[in-house]
Amino acid sequence: MSKRGVIVLLLIFVVVATAFAGIELKFYYPVGVSGPLARVIDGMTQEFNDSHPGITVVPVYCGNYDDTMQKVQTAVMSKNPPDIAVVEISELYSLLAMDAILPLDNYIAAEGEEFLDQFWPAFFGNAIAKDKIWGFPFQRSTPVFYYNKDLFKKHSKALLDAGLDPNRAPRTWYELIDYARILTERKGNETTVYGLILPGGWNDWIFEAFLRQNDSFLIDQENKKANFDSPEALQALNLWYKLTTELKVSPPLRPWNMTITDFVSGNAAMMYYSTGGMPTVRSMANFDFGVAFLPMHVTYGTPVGGGDFHIFKNIPKANQDAAWEYIKFMTTPEKAAYWSMVSGYVSVNKDSYELPEMIEFLDGFPQMWTAANQLEFSYPKMMAVNYQQIRKIMVTNLDAVQLGNKTPQKALQEMQKEIQAILDRYSF
């Protein structure tokens, strides 16, 4: 580095040290896919602390998304909010209902007109409400479609005889049924390999994807109308019922974390899962696997997922300013690339894909391109005040359908009634 460059860095160091002195930030965050990633967050945060004199960010791992939101709510209600938190994107309206968070528009404007150009626009759909930006994308994902190439090869003749291509994933709902039937293996009454797994746990997210593929929605962007009793929703849930209960090519119900275990163990040929599961599949599967877009019906479609950064009200202005510095640091091309490579989440910063280390990584692991490419067909995830309650209603009913304990029509009728009541009660 030139002498002038060293002087510039020293001046920046002095300016930052002068602007921030003795500030400590509480940072609440979840890890939605893999607990060990908490160590990664801690390491990245330590890098920030080392390079930003006067600011100390104290990361507090709060568990999964629901756990984190509950801890944030408790802290806000007790008038002791965190300074910054990553919260699941469906909870934006809940944070606004509590008057808990600060709009980020002024910070963004101060960075210049081209600042936002480096970030994927698709990830801001869940950050905007009331014409303001309230969150900043960080650990963001989409559901993607995983498939076991070895099992496809094993059943290649049967697939070819059915007019299907054993060298690619199913592209439509109709193909999904046919692939799943052929790839399912049974010994007597025992299923040894399922053709497909529709996971439980986060099945609200996966079911929303099916509605997008059917050119429809479950809750409108204005947080006012539920659409669970639509013909499109019934068609989608009838497909789930057919796969799990009638054809039995997908298990009745598998917990979210067990889904990935079944897949890497070779007990399922295909699965719907988050892009955040990709490092686990890569490290644990002893077979060649592919990652594809979610199969389409009327169109391709998927809701984005994950969590955004938020800066909280009722903390000192200096803490809010320092929190913005932390957000910028964590979403630079370099840090966004690193986070994506170790976590499987999509890098929120488009410029990271031009970095030599990211190019080399993707050359060796091209499956990671799928989620970024699928953003062309992505939509904001549904949001609502008290989304945790809505999610519980959805998961309970979707689980019942997957177990064969409730008809799709009955489940959708109950979801429509209960969820619309919540929207009417809390809508802005």
Salt bridges, closest charged atoms under 4 A:
GLU47 OE1 - LYS335 NZ 2.36
ASP66 OD2 - ARG391 NH1 3.23
GLU88 OE2 - LYS381 NZ 3.39
ASP99 OD1 - LYS313 NZ 2.52
GLU111 OE2 - LYS328 NZ 2.98
ASP161 OD2 - LYS157 NZ 2.92
GLU175 OE1 - ARG168 NH1 2.94
GLU185 OE2 - LYS154 NZ 3.00
GLU185 OE2 - HIS155 NE2 2.72
ASP204 OD1 - ARG391 NE 3.30
ASP262 OD2 - ARG254 NE 2.63
ASP308 OD1 - ARG140 NH1 2.82
ASP321 OD1 - LYS317 NZ 2.79
GLU325 OE2 - LYS328 NZ 3.36
GLU414 OE1 - LYS406 NZ 2.79
GLU414 OE2 - LYS410 NZ 3.60
